[in-house]
């Protein structure tokens, strides 16, 4: 499965992506705005473990962002459970040399369409750090709406941080409503 745009392509991770993953992920500027589970420094062992963890998930929930046939970032969704089973958090990062080219906006749009059409999600949301203006602009350009600020909701590197809450609701969900017996995509 490949999701193709004019600036990038999203595709499942491949074992051959490990070196490129380390090349772009091993960057303090990237890690600074991600969750603690994203390691820094980012090693080849981290890359191989991540790629392996993505291999058996169906439908695919994590994709490589590919530019010029090289994996230069990542994007994925984390579906909720129970009453939130049709909502998912979207997360993404892009290698610093490619920032400011509209690649991440397109990747978020491609992933959002996939999550709505294939995974049959009702709602997608993102929780960037509130002061991360680049990420909040990506979400706004991709059609997400800021719903609020979660004050003092995270601690990163020992610093208390606010998070912005952005969301996008699937406008076609009622017509694409999953089977009542199906608990999760």
Secondary structure, 3 states (H helix, E strand, C coil): CEEECCCCEEECCCHHHHHHHHHHHCCHHHHCCCCCCCCCCCCHHHHHHHHHHHCCCCCCCEEEEEECCEEEEEEEEEECCHHHCCEEEEEEEECHHHCCCCHHHHHHHHHHHHHHHCCCCCEEEECCECCCHHHHHHHHHCCCEEEEEEEEEEEECCEEEEEEEEEEECCCHHHHCCCCCCCCC
